[in-house]
Amino acid sequence: MERSVRTSGKAVVFKDSCVLGIKLHDTDGDFYILPGGGQNAGELLPETVQREVMEETGIEVRAKDIAFVIEGSEGEPFHRVDLVFLCEYLGENQEPICPDTHQVGYEWLKIDGLNRMPLYPSKLRRPIMNLYAGVKTPVYLGNECVGDPEITD
């Protein structure tokens, strides 16, 4: 079976020493992902990020530069390429209008200790902390597969 490639725009949004996370719940419990989602044909990636954050959280952001690229080549019906944008927080405007499947809300996750939080892909944890601290970090973070060991360093 041939798999398609799905381009996704994700957001890193900082506010008050925290980063915005989408809270999900499944049979394994609660965990977090960055807000964002699939790019529509004809939609530029910054537009995707801004639309998705608004739909999932009701928060308005302005997408700036790409901070990270991470892939998921296994474990899903498609090969996922996530382009993670650093975003400027502009304010909360409305209730979420189109939450993700299994989404139970969103939270501002403390940067201090983020490397030990259930934020996925886990390869993003330390790079987000480094970005916040102004520490140079590679942009391309590689592939993260289902079953990879947790990255907590």
Secondary structure, 3 states (H helix, E strand, C coil): CCCCEEEEEEEEEEECCEEEEEEEEECCEEEEECCEEECCCCCCHHHHHHHHHHHHHCEEEEEEEEEEEEEECCCCCCEEEEEEEEEEEEEECCCCCCCCCCEEEEEEEECCCHHHCCEECHHHHHHHHHHHHCCCCCCEEEECCCCCCCCCC
